[in-house]
Every structure is written in C-alpha cells, then in structure tokens.
Amino acid sequence: MRWQGRARSTNIEDRRGMGMGLPIGGGIGGLVLLLLFSALTGQNPADLIDSAPASETAGTAGTPTDEQGQFVATVLADTERVWGALFAERGSRYQPPPLVLFTGQTQTACGVGQAAMGPFYCPRDQKLYIDLSFFQELDRRLGAPGDFAQAYVIAHEVGHHVQTLTGRAQPGVPLELQADCYAGVWGNHAGRDEWLDPGDVEEGLAAAAAIGDDRLQQQSQGRVVPESFTHGSSAQRVRWLRQGLETGRPDSCDTSAVG
C-alpha cells in the first residue's frame, strides 16, 4: 500500500502500555482460542467482553509517532475521507469513530476489552479498539500477511460503525458480512485514489478467507459446525469483501438474505 505521506487521523486515543494491572494470555493463539470458543458456543466475540460497568480510561490523544501507529492513523483518515464523501452524497454527515490503541486489555463502554478478542467495535461508545499485536496473529498464526490485510481489519470495524450510524445492521453472520462488504467499499475508493499496489487486493481476500468460521473450526477441532458460525465461512467473507471492492457502493452490501 502507498500509505506514506498521506493524511493521518488525529481521532486516536493511545492507551498502549497503560495496562490495567491484570496480564492476559493474548499472545500467539489467544485470538484463535477466543474465536474457537465463539464458534463452538455461537456467541459473537464482542459479546464475550466483560459486561461489568467500565470506567473511562484516558490515553494520549492524537496521531501516534511510531510507524505502526501512523499506519493505523493513515488508514483511519482515509476511511474518514471515503465515508464522509459517501454520506454527503446522501445528504447526511458522517461522524467518524475514535480509534483506541491498547495493550492487553482496556476499559470500554461495553466492559473490559481484551487483546484475545481481536479488534472490535463497541456501539455503546462508538469507538474502535485494537491491540496491534493482532497484526502479528494475522500474519504468523492465521497466514494472512500484508499491509492491506491489516487495513481490511480496520475498515471492517469502521464498517460496524457505519452500521450503527445508518441503522442497517443485520444480526449475527449478516452483520459481519456486511461489515466485510463495507470494508471492500472503502478499498474500492482507496484504489481509485492510487493507494493500492499490485497484490494488495489479494492480501485482503486472503485475510478474509483466513478468518472464516469454517477454516478456524477445521484448524482447531478438525470439524466444521455451520450452526455455530458467527462471522461467516471463508467463502462468504471473501464473496462480500469482493462485492464491496468491485462495486464501491454501500447499497450493494445488503446481506439480509444471508442466514
């Protein structure tokens, strides 16, 4: 991706290194364990956050100074650009979500968020949360390397925010597939703005396939249980990400018939 030298969002709260005094076993495999539990029980990983009331945790506001933080800030800024324009076309105003960077675990309006959950969106405070160690999981454990794969993850969570703003969220698997499609919508517009290098789209599609419920279940338990899917199969996730990438239109992301 050609992200260097582009605008960076300041809508970031950096809580990395602050901690909460409680170490957690995120590390390699932590995300997979959580997704497996989610697949077996049929619960959305976001629903597995501690539901206890959360106190606000202050962090450093603004654009991070490290390279990985700047990459995230650059991708976030472009989602703001794209969705701002798309909302304006429909006569409305886009309200960008803050993105919280954290290490291990952090307080959210949805309870305690943990690195083992992977990136997530909390609709109660309309913020995105990510422990950047997830990108190592995506590369080393899940076999989906590349900067566009990482950008897809951020754009997917932004997609959940778009659902909240528009009220178009579908429950369960359709919710996740629509967020994949919205991530593709952003990718389409990023491509028009000459963000993408050859192979970037393939990186994103590979990431979508890597985190399909069927692949994760097969890797962990040696069998696939479609009834317990929470995010969709690899084929479904690839299909809907590709849909957004090819059309660039949010109205092409109606996943209500998927079930």
BAFI-3210 file (N, C-alpha, C; in Angstrom, 3 decimals, decimal comma, padded with zeros to 6 digits):
// residues 259
n [1|2|3|4|5|6|7|8|9|10|11|12|13|14|15|16|17|18|19|20|21|22|23|24|25|26|27|28|29|30|31|32|33|34|35|36|37|38|39|40|41|42|43|44|45|46|47|48|49|50|51|52|53|54|55|56|57|58|59|60|61|62|63|64|65|66|67|68|69|70|71|72|73|74|75|76|77|78|79|80|81|82|83|84|85|86|87|88|89|90|91|92|93|94|95|96|97|98|99|100|101|102|103|104|105|106|107|108|109|110|111|112|113|114|115|116|117|118|119|120|121|122|123|124|125|126|127|128|129|130|131|132|133|134|135|136|137|138|139|140|141|142|143|144|145|146|147|148|149|150|151|152|153|154|155|156|157|158|159|160|161|162|163|164|165|166|167|168|169|170|171|172|173|174|175|176|177|178|179|180|181|182|183|184|185|186|187|188|189|190|191|192|193|194|195|196|197|198|199|200|201|202|203|204|205|206|207|208|209|210|211|212|213|214|215|216|217|218|219|220|221|222|223|224|225|226|227|228|229|230|231|232|233|234|235|236|237|238|239|240|241|242|243|244|245|246|247|248|249|250|251|252|253|254|255|256|257|258|259]
n.u [000,836|000,420|000,855|002,419|003,141|000,593|-002,525|-003,156|-005,184|-006,236|-007,900|-007,497|-006,927|-004,396|-003,658|-001,707|000,486|-000,425|-002,067|-003,985|-003,231|-003,704|-002,488|-002,927|-003,436|-002,974|-001,149|000,400|-002,026|-003,980|-006,105|-007,158|-008,062|-010,145|-011,843|-012,443|-013,849|-015,999|-017,008|-017,815|-019,770|-021,528|-021,599|-021,064|-017,791|-017,599|-019,574|-018,486|-017,057|-016,337|-019,173|-019,361|-019,760|-017,861|-015,103|-013,953|-010,963|-008,176|-006,099|-003,310|-004,107|-004,445|-002,288|-000,306|003,293|004,907|005,750|003,872|001,617|001,216|000,582|-001,920|-003,295|-003,255|-004,739|-007,191|-007,768|-008,262|-010,541|-012,248|-012,287|-013,419|-015,923|-017,028|-017,475|-019,262|-021,463|-022,134|-023,021|-025,511|-026,796|-026,267|-024,344|-021,219|-020,073|-017,103|-015,585|-013,785|-010,568|-009,155|-006,076|-004,600|-002,966|-003,030|-005,460|-008,386|-010,555|-013,881|-016,946|-018,501|-017,635|-014,852|-012,391|-010,399|-007,200|-007,167|-009,554|-009,279|-009,504|-012,221|-015,510|-017,252|-020,515|-021,714|-020,083|-019,275|-016,688|-013,641|-011,557|-008,281|-005,636|-002,476|-000,941|-002,471|-002,038|000,287|-000,688|-002,414|-000,632|001,422|000,114|-002,393|-001,792|-002,039|-000,519|000,626|000,133|-002,323|-004,039|-004,074|-005,177|-007,707|-008,821|-009,089|-010,836|-013,047|-013,974|-014,606|-016,701|-018,654|-019,247|-020,411|-022,718|-023,981|-024,479|-026,214|-028,235|-028,557|-027,763|-027,529|-028,461|-026,050|-024,306|-024,957|-024,471|-021,672|-020,771|-021,770|-020,211|-017,757|-018,249|-018,580|-015,995|-014,760|-015,932|-014,652|-012,035|-012,295|-012,572|-010,199|-008,464|-009,102|-007,945|-005,347|-004,030|-003,352|-001,132|000,046|-001,270|-002,325|-005,150|-005,463|-004,190|-006,026|-008,285|-007,239|-006,902|-009,569|-010,464|-008,883|-009,934|-012,407|-015,191|-015,400|-012,813|-011,306|-012,527|-011,999|-009,221|-008,839|-010,490|-010,851|-013,214|-016,199|-018,772|-021,460|-023,767|-022,907|-021,633|-020,435|-019,377|-019,342|-018,545|-015,332|-015,607|-017,914|-017,063|-015,013|-016,495|-018,221|-016,479|-015,201|-017,396|-017,867|-015,390|-015,497|-017,774|-017,883|-020,007|-022,158|-024,827|-024,784|-024,344|-026,231|-026,881|-028,980|-030,363|-028,736|-028,236]
n.v [-001,194|002,268|004,222|006,007|009,430|010,421|011,883|011,814|010,561|012,304|011,348|009,485|007,522|006,725|004,170|002,391|000,371|001,286|-000,457|-002,534|-003,684|-006,351|-009,112|-010,728|-013,674|-013,130|-013,084|-015,326|-017,231|-016,548|-015,030|-016,937|-018,900|-017,525|-017,048|-019,645|-020,515|-018,816|-019,804|-022,370|-021,918|-020,217|-017,539|-014,047|-012,696|-010,062|-010,061|-011,410|-009,825|-008,655|-007,728|-005,913|-002,630|-000,002|002,104|005,225|005,334|007,257|008,237|009,017|011,514|011,994|011,769|008,879|008,465|006,372|003,996|001,913|002,833|005,183|004,133|002,952|005,292|006,577|004,885|005,028|007,745|007,777|006,205|007,962|010,000|008,682|007,619|009,958|011,343|009,585|009,583|012,279|012,384|011,342|013,217|013,448|013,598|012,286|010,814|010,336|007,470|007,341|005,800|003,431|002,535|-000,142|-002,152|-005,482|-005,358|-003,291|-000,730|-000,295|001,143|-001,013|-002,812|-004,775|-004,839|-007,155|-008,203|-010,753|-010,975|-009,909|-007,178|-004,894|-003,381|-001,107|-000,439|001,104|003,208|003,967|003,507|002,258|-000,501|-001,732|-003,970|-003,851|-006,114|-007,983|-007,901|-009,358|-011,874|-012,216|-012,413|-014,394|-016,554|-016,908|-016,764|-014,607|-012,235|-008,789|-005,293|-004,396|-006,367|-005,798|-003,257|-003,890|-005,136|-002,956|-001,365|-003,042|-002,928|-000,233|-000,420|-001,580|000,612|002,281|000,812|001,217|003,983|004,156|002,433|000,018|-002,470|-005,998|-008,978|-011,233|-013,437|-012,062|-009,412|-009,312|-009,998|-007,903|-005,847|-006,683|-006,252|-003,476|-002,797|-003,507|-001,613|000,723|-000,052|-000,092|002,654|003,589|002,415|003,860|006,223|005,719|004,246|001,572|-001,198|-003,640|-006,789|-006,135|-006,318|-009,067|-009,726|-008,747|-010,344|-012,831|-012,523|-012,297|-014,857|-016,325|-015,870|-016,991|-018,731|-021,511|-022,294|-021,666|-023,340|-025,861|-025,937|-025,937|-027,850|-029,877|-030,295|-028,952|-026,817|-025,568|-024,483|-023,043|-020,833|-017,478|-015,366|-016,021|-018,168|-018,873|-018,608|-017,036|-014,675|-013,825|-013,478|-011,292|-009,251|-008,963|-008,119|-005,494|-004,381|-004,498|-003,020|-000,614|000,575|001,275|000,456|-001,942|-003,820|-005,429|-007,815|-009,153|-011,399|-013,469|-016,324]
n.w [000,000|-000,699|001,525|002,915|003,625|003,390|004,547|008,080|010,659|013,584|015,388|017,486|020,338|022,369|024,330|024,815|026,681|029,071|030,511|032,848|035,103|035,116|033,726|030,548|028,595|025,733|023,230|020,764|019,322|021,169|020,108|018,359|020,137|021,399|019,230|018,565|020,820|020,518|018,093|018,827|020,754|019,574|020,110|019,542|019,352|020,353|022,219|024,267|025,886|029,145|030,899|032,902|034,370|032,898|033,581|032,389|030,571|030,290|027,590|025,431|023,231|019,697|016,743|016,640|017,129|016,367|013,746|013,187|014,515|013,060|010,586|011,105|011,782|009,328|007,646|008,998|008,636|005,899|005,707|006,940|005,054|002,795|003,731|004,650|002,258|000,981|002,711|002,492|-000,130|000,161|001,527|004,250|007,343|008,123|011,086|012,378|013,952|017,044|017,446|019,537|020,727|022,412|024,947|025,786|027,709|028,154|029,430|028,272|027,052|026,735|028,554|029,748|027,396|025,603|024,368|023,300|022,038|019,572|017,173|017,787|017,793|019,753|020,192|022,152|022,992|020,562|019,509|018,053|018,841|019,244|019,784|018,684|018,436|017,263|014,540|014,217|014,886|012,732|010,625|011,352|012,690|011,458|008,812|007,002|005,771|005,224|004,438|003,415|004,243|006,957|006,882|005,919|008,162|009,932|008,413|008,352|011,021|011,109|009,370|011,004|012,563|010,669|010,234|012,703|012,585|010,418|010,982|009,730|010,470|010,430|012,165|013,738|011,575|009,077|009,889|010,215|007,658|006,167|007,216|006,220|003,505|003,512|004,230|001,860|000,179|001,073|000,291|-002,489|-003,099|-002,063|-003,870|-006,158|-005,501|-005,815|-003,839|-003,688|-004,212|-006,649|-005,910|-003,451|-003,142|-003,233|-000,845|001,023|000,452|001,085|003,817|004,636|004,003|005,751|008,260|008,271|009,666|009,198|008,432|010,719|012,594|011,497|011,658|014,401|015,689|013,963|012,598|011,100|012,130|011,005|012,166|014,311|013,396|013,533|012,129|009,476|006,670|005,108|002,327|002,171|003,433|001,771|-000,563|000,070|000,808|-001,641|-003,132|-002,171|-002,891|-005,672|-006,415|-004,906|-003,669|-001,009|-001,033|-002,244|-000,413|000,890|003,042|004,113|003,289|003,824|005,764]
ca.u [000,000|001,158|000,230|003,314|002,973|-000,816|-003,128|-003,318|-006,234|-005,884|-009,019|-006,938|-006,581|-003,337|-003,561|-000,722|001,415|-001,044|-002,458|-004,977|-002,741|-004,114|-001,940|-003,788|-002,687|-003,300|-000,070|000,077|-003,070|-005,036|-007,247|-007,743|-008,802|-011,391|-012,709|-012,906|-014,911|-017,131|-017,570|-018,440|-020,928|-022,416|-021,593|-020,192|-016,692|-017,849|-020,457|-017,734|-016,396|-016,899|-020,271|-019,363|-019,616|-016,475|-014,709|-013,223|-009,512|-007,605|-004,861|-002,754|-004,923|-003,730|-001,618|000,875|004,557|005,574|005,342|002,648|000,539|000,976|-000,122|-003,317|-003,862|-003,413|-005,897|-008,383|-008,043|-008,850|-011,938|-012,993|-012,457|-014,333|-017,285|-017,528|-017,982|-020,418|-022,595|-022,514|-023,789|-026,878|-027,333|-026,073|-022,991|-020,537|-019,446|-016,033|-015,394|-012,430|-009,908|-008,370|-004,995|-004,350|-002,128|-003,551|-006,888|-008,719|-011,955|-014,709|-018,331|-019,100|-016,981|-013,411|-011,964|-009,159|-006,463|-007,505|-010,762|-009,020|-010,099|-013,673|-016,220|-018,217|-021,555|-022,157|-019,303|-018,985|-015,249|-012,939|-010,495|-007,358|-004,287|-001,781|-000,354|-003,328|-001,458|001,215|-001,543|-002,922|000,482|002,128|-000,765|-003,501|-001,260|-002,565|000,358|000,479|-000,466|-003,733|-004,764|-004,260|-006,117|-009,031|-009,301|-009,534|-012,006|-014,168|-014,507|-015,271|-017,972|-019,624|-019,666|-021,347|-023,986|-024,603|-024,953|-027,285|-029,288|-028,746|-027,106|-028,242|-027,936|-025,204|-023,448|-025,171|-023,817|-020,242|-020,549|-021,999|-019,014|-016,746|-018,578|-018,264|-014,538|-014,464|-016,322|-013,522|-010,917|-012,554|-012,282|-008,754|-007,837|-009,287|-007,028|-003,997|-003,433|-003,050|-000,092|-000,325|-001,296|-002,987|-006,491|-005,309|-003,886|-007,271|-009,124|-006,612|-007,210|-010,974|-010,553|-008,180|-010,720|-013,717|-015,505|-015,137|-011,376|-010,859|-013,026|-011,276|-007,866|-008,790|-011,190|-010,895|-014,544|-016,886|-020,141|-022,057|-024,794|-022,281|-020,924|-020,748|-018,855|-019,475|-017,497|-014,287|-016,157|-018,828|-016,326|-014,340|-017,515|-018,763|-015,392|-015,042|-018,551|-017,592|-014,231|-015,845|-018,826|-017,634|-021,295|-022,733|-026,122|-024,561|-023,951|-027,399|-026,648|-030,127|-030,833|-027,774|-028,638]
ca.v [000,000|003,528|004,994|007,027|010,785|010,784|012,473|010,908|010,966|012,627|010,828|008,260|007,539|005,725|003,668|001,312|000,376|001,723|-001,670|-002,461|-004,442|-007,748|-009,665|-011,689|-014,531|-012,898|-013,766|-016,136|-018,213|-016,033|-014,695|-018,166|-019,537|-016,819|-017,299|-021,022|-020,542|-018,160|-020,703|-023,511|-021,506|-019,405|-016,156|-013,095|-012,335|-008,804|-010,317|-012,094|-008,857|-008,484|-006,778|-005,031|-001,216|000,380|003,476|005,794|005,285|008,312|007,931|010,138|011,799|012,496|010,807|008,258|008,806|005,174|003,669|001,120|003,733|006,103|003,373|002,863|006,633|006,895|004,122|005,603|009,024|007,554|005,780|009,198|010,678|007,941|007,571|011,324|011,652|008,739|010,102|013,576|012,119|011,007|014,341|013,319|013,878|011,146|011,071|009,335|006,856|007,331|004,503|003,288|001,559|-000,583|-003,333|-006,462|-005,153|-001,908|-000,466|000,268|001,299|-002,346|-003,650|-004,922|-005,380|-007,903|-008,428|-012,066|-010,855|-009,291|-005,843|-004,904|-002,110|-001,009|000,514|001,959|004,447|004,184|003,529|001,065|-000,890|-002,705|-004,225|-004,048|-007,455|-008,790|-007,980|-010,491|-013,054|-012,300|-012,809|-015,621|-017,648|-017,094|-016,849|-013,537|-011,077|-007,674|-004,090|-004,260|-007,263|-005,059|-002,173|-004,517|-005,356|-001,658|-000,948|-003,889|-002,368|001,012|-000,848|-001,742|001,960|002,722|000,137|001,903|005,295|004,038|001,547|-001,064|-003,683|-007,264|-009,769|-012,401|-013,545|-010,962|-008,210|-009,386|-009,998|-006,544|-005,073|-007,057|-005,559|-002,065|-002,693|-003,525|-000,309|001,611|-000,481|000,351|004,085|003,739|002,076|004,983|007,278|005,185|003,729|000,153|-001,800|-004,965|-007,824|-005,699|-006,889|-010,484|-009,782|-008,574|-011,528|-013,918|-012,286|-012,638|-016,314|-016,879|-015,739|-017,603|-019,653|-022,907|-022,551|-021,651|-024,549|-027,013|-025,901|-026,128|-029,011|-030,912|-030,427|-027,687|-026,806|-024,353|-023,923|-022,188|-019,733|-016,126|-014,370|-016,495|-019,042|-018,208|-018,258|-015,909|-013,456|-013,418|-013,009|-009,974|-008,277|-008,740|-007,346|-004,090|-003,963|-004,368|-002,032|000,661|001,162|000,693|-000,175|-003,297|-004,647|-005,958|-009,222|-009,585|-012,712|-014,497|-016,854]
ca.w [000,000|-000,773|002,589|003,456|003,127|003,283|005,747|009,214|011,581|014,971|016,181|018,070|021,756|022,527|025,706|024,840|027,800|030,313|031,214|033,915|036,230|035,018|032,498|029,894|027,683|024,334|022,533|019,613|019,610|022,030|019,267|017,835|021,221|021,605|018,083|018,655|021,815|019,895|017,089|019,493|021,544|018,772|020,573|018,878|020,244|021,039|023,342|025,308|026,747|030,475|030,819|034,059|034,005|032,626|033,840|031,253|030,705|029,457|026,896|024,687|022,056|018,533|015,871|017,253|016,484|015,866|012,376|013,145|014,889|011,960|009,551|011,530|011,683|007,908|007,157|009,611|007,967|004,582|005,911|007,219|003,758|001,924|004,272|004,677|000,918|000,690|003,493|001,927|-001,349|000,576|002,267|005,696|007,802|008,742|012,377|012,455|015,258|017,599|017,489|020,759|020,721|023,778|025,119|026,747|027,925|028,440|029,724|027,219|027,476|026,651|029,546|029,590|026,109|025,727|023,130|022,759|021,225|018,291|017,065|017,946|017,825|020,849|019,779|023,249|022,950|019,147|019,338|017,607|019,764|018,666|020,259|017,414|018,365|016,392|013,203|014,254|014,811|011,369|009,770|011,731|013,080|010,522|007,453|006,150|005,938|004,292|005,000|003,060|005,135|008,202|006,596|005,822|009,523|010,440|007,633|008,786|012,266|010,710|008,797|012,092|012,953|009,634|010,537|013,836|012,153|009,428|011,465|008,770|010,956|010,435|013,293|013,539|010,399|008,131|010,407|009,939|006,215|005,691|007,573|005,227|002,260|003,718|004,140|000,437|-000,371|001,315|-000,536|-003,858|-003,207|-001,848|-005,140|-007,081|-005,073|-006,048|-002,606|-003,709|-005,025|-007,147|-004,877|-002,223|-003,062|-002,897|000,588|001,752|000,266|001,843|005,225|004,834|003,988|006,911|009,482|008,114|010,760|008,852|008,461|012,108|013,255|010,964|012,192|015,846|016,191|012,947|012,001|010,883|012,656|010,435|013,039|015,317|012,761|013,999|011,192|008,110|006,152|004,327|001,019|002,344|003,766|000,537|-001,514|000,405|000,675|-003,079|-003,583|-001,910|-003,678|-007,081|-006,668|-004,237|-003,295|000,204|-001,270|-002,771|000,727|001,596|003,386|004,917|002,862|004,247|007,065]
c.u [000,876|000,583|001,120|003,039|001,537|-001,333|-003,310|-004,387|-005,632|-006,933|-008,637|-006,606|-005,598|-003,189|-002,501|000,243|000,814|-001,454|-003,536|-004,536|-003,088|-003,586|-002,907|-002,978|-003,086|-002,334|-000,503|-000,941|-004,184|-006,291|-007,942|-008,573|-010,147|-012,358|-013,258|-014,036|-016,174|-017,820|-018,333|-019,721|-021,940|-022,490|-020,664|-019,053|-016,922|-018,753|-019,739|-016,949|-017,093|-017,960|-020,331|-019,204|-018,156|-016,241|-013,891|-011,722|-008,905|-006,316|-004,351|-003,553|-004,059|-003,058|-000,405|002,144|005,291|004,991|004,036|001,439|000,203|000,266|-001,610|-004,000|-004,112|-004,607|-007,187|-008,761|-008,691|-010,263|-012,802|-013,280|-013,530|-015,756|-017,873|-018,146|-019,239|-021,651|-023,078|-023,339|-025,253|-027,474|-027,210|-024,609|-022,418|-019,873|-018,370|-015,899|-013,969|-011,869|-008,999|-007,329|-004,720|-003,450|-002,758|-005,036|-007,136|-010,194|-012,644|-016,109|-019,094|-018,525|-015,485|-013,105|-010,596|-008,523|-006,853|-008,767|-010,456|-009,646|-011,620|-014,205|-017,221|-019,288|-021,986|-021,363|-018,884|-017,491|-014,746|-011,822|-009,596|-006,055|-003,498|-001,038|-001,212|-002,737|-000,409|000,457|-001,990|-001,856|000,971|001,202|-001,822|-003,057|-001,801|-001,727|-000,017|-000,235|-001,920|-004,592|-005,053|-005,269|-007,541|-009,636|-009,838|-010,813|-013,235|-014,794|-015,173|-016,632|-019,041|-020,123|-020,665|-022,714|-024,722|-025,204|-026,169|-028,444|-029,550|-028,162|-028,045|-027,654|-026,982|-024,318|-023,705|-024,516|-022,351|-019,955|-020,792|-020,810|-017,860|-016,980|-018,259|-016,749|-014,098|-014,827|-015,198|-012,352|-011,065|-012,162|-010,813|-007,996|-007,963|-008,310|-005,576|-003,278|-002,788|-001,911|-000,603|-000,247|-002,019|-004,379|-006,419|-004,973|-005,162|-008,170|-008,564|-006,898|-008,659|-011,162|-009,959|-009,015|-012,160|-013,959|-015,147|-013,648|-010,849|-011,302|-012,257|-009,863|-007,817|-009,393|-011,355|-012,251|-015,201|-018,326|-020,826|-023,074|-024,209|-021,508|-021,388|-020,334|-019,011|-018,311|-016,451|-014,833|-017,102|-018,075|-015,586|-015,344|-017,954|-017,694|-015,191|-016,185|-018,320|-016,435|-014,602|-016,835|-018,503|-018,901|-021,837|-024,052|-025,991|-024,298|-025,119|-027,226|-027,831|-030,625|-029,900|-028,189|-028,297]
c.v [001,251|004,503|006,103|008,390|011,231|011,345|011,409|011,451|011,320|012,068|009,486|008,500|006,400|005,359|002,576|001,473|000,812|000,538|-001,419|-003,279|-005,900|-008,329|-010,652|-012,468|-014,342|-013,648|-014,493|-017,185|-017,692|-015,695|-015,954|-018,864|-018,859|-017,071|-018,715|-021,142|-019,925|-019,089|-021,851|-023,125|-020,704|-017,955|-015,309|-012,744|-011,033|-008,982|-010,995|-011,132|-008,846|-007,410|-005,845|-003,590|-000,832|001,825|003,959|005,770|006,299|007,827|009,171|010,343|012,346|011,397|010,204|008,592|007,591|004,772|002,897|001,972|004,712|005,407|003,305|004,221|007,025|006,163|004,717|006,917|008,805|007,003|006,998|009,948|010,001|007,962|008,968|011,713|010,851|009,190|011,420|013,405|011,847|012,074|014,237|013,536|012,649|011,582|010,014|008,756|007,053|005,912|004,468|002,193|001,163|-001,807|-004,242|-006,365|-003,716|-001,798|000,138|000,464|-000,018|-003,287|-003,705|-005,567|-006,005|-008,144|-009,740|-012,040|-010,457|-007,903|-005,923|-003,483|-002,156|000,007|001,460|003,261|004,817|004,390|002,197|000,784|-001,921|-002,754|-004,622|-005,376|-008,377|-008,933|-009,083|-011,808|-013,294|-012,833|-014,211|-016,801|-017,958|-017,078|-015,815|-012,276|-009,932|-006,487|-003,917|-005,216|-006,562|-003,924|-002,703|-004,718|-004,049|-001,223|-001,774|-003,320|-001,018|000,693|-001,058|-000,375|002,516|002,083|000,831|003,237|005,200|003,186|000,377|-002,395|-004,887|-008,124|-010,867|-012,332|-012,423|-009,662|-008,187|-009,331|-008,617|-005,650|-005,416|-006,314|-004,070|-001,836|-002,685|-002,224|000,698|001,244|-000,053|001,818|004,380|003,427|003,189|006,115|006,812|004,803|002,364|-000,210|-003,119|-005,997|-007,427|-006,313|-008,359|-010,669|-009,671|-009,782|-012,723|-013,767|-012,658|-014,148|-016,919|-016,835|-016,183|-018,624|-021,092|-023,223|-022,593|-022,908|-025,786|-027,080|-026,293|-027,430|-030,123|-031,150|-029,059|-027,812|-025,529|-023,685|-022,948|-021,025|-018,385|-015,052|-014,777|-017,361|-018,231|-017,747|-017,065|-014,607|-012,924|-012,817|-011,585|-008,896|-007,942|-007,895|-005,852|-003,556|-003,698|-003,243|-000,659|001,337|000,505|-000,022|-001,555|-004,289|-005,154|-007,456|-009,814|-010,967|-013,853|-015,012|-018,311]
c.w [000,000|000,267|003,139|002,814|002,972|004,613|006,831|010,150|012,938|015,933|016,821|019,530|022,011|024,005|025,838|026,015|029,108|031,169|032,248|035,122|036,203|033,718|031,870|028,878|026,250|023,449|021,280|020,027|020,488|021,244|018,796|018,905|021,435|020,458|018,099|019,657|021,247|018,900|017,733|020,221|020,751|019,203|019,724|019,824|020,993|022,242|024,497|026,184|028,098|030,426|032,014|033,613|033,877|032,990|032,647|031,540|029,757|028,816|026,215|023,404|020,925|017,748|016,576|016,471|015,936|014,519|012,319|013,519|013,780|010,798|009,876|011,375|010,226|007,309|007,712|008,932|006,609|004,686|006,216|005,924|002,922|002,463|004,414|003,347|000,608|001,466|002,897|000,658|-001,038|001,478|003,775|006,043|008,503|010,033|012,601|013,861|015,761|017,588|018,715|020,559|022,169|023,776|026,169|026,957|028,325|028,753|028,506|027,783|027,406|027,704|029,299|028,243|026,245|024,365|022,475|021,922|019,796|018,262|017,203|017,975|018,961|020,460|020,893|023,325|021,524|018,905|018,799|018,602|019,095|019,450|019,015|017,328|017,506|015,002|013,123|014,186|013,369|010,421|010,123|012,003|012,030|009,065|006,501|006,343|005,011|004,900|004,607|003,864|006,456|008,012|006,492|007,203|010,113|009,733|007,989|010,063|012,010|010,098|009,849|012,581|011,936|009,858|011,673|013,406|011,231|009,905|010,553|009,226|010,898|011,558|012,846|012,320|009,383|008,572|010,020|008,444|005,617|006,021|006,642|003,918|002,371|003,693|002,677|-000,256|-000,158|000,405|-001,985|-004,034|-002,943|-003,131|-006,158|-006,774|-005,118|-004,752|-002,810|-004,655|-005,593|-006,020|-003,609|-002,068|-002,667|-001,420|001,412|001,651|001,035|003,330|005,527|004,883|005,254|008,170|009,295|009,217|010,430|008,908|009,892|012,851|012,789|011,542|013,660|016,321|015,165|012,324|011,944|011,358|012,173|011,356|014,064|014,705|013,330|013,000|009,731|007,686|005,405|002,983|001,116|002,607|002,540|-000,435|-001,201|000,437|-000,792|-003,638|-003,374|-002,730|-005,133|-007,347|-006,094|-003,751|-002,029|-000,046|-001,911|-001,654|001,550|001,832|004,141|004,537|003,275|005,611|007,187]
res [m|r|w|q|g|r|a|r|s|t|n|i|e|d|r|r|g|m|g|m|g|l|p|i|g|g|g|i|g|g|l|v|l|l|l|l|f|s|a|l|t|g|q|n|p|a|d|l|i|d|s|a|p|a|s|e|t|a|g|t|a|g|t|p|t|d|e|q|g|q|f|v|a|t|v|l|a|d|t|e|r|v|w|g|a|l|f|a|e|r|g|s|r|y|q|p|p|p|l|v|l|f|t|g|q|t|q|t|a|c|g|v|g|q|a|a|m|g|p|f|y|c|p|r|d|q|k|l|y|i|d|l|s|f|f|q|e|l|d|r|r|l|g|a|p|g|d|f|a|q|a|y|v|i|a|h|e|v|g|h|h|v|q|t|l|t|g|r|a|q|p|g|v|p|l|e|l|q|a|d|c|y|a|g|v|w|g|n|h|a|g|r|d|e|w|l|d|p|g|d|v|e|e|g|l|a|a|a|a|a|i|g|d|d|r|l|q|q|q|s|q|g|r|v|v|p|e|s|f|t|h|g|s|s|a|q|r|v|r|w|l|r|q|g|l|e|t|g|r|p|d|s|c|d|t|s|a|v|g]
***
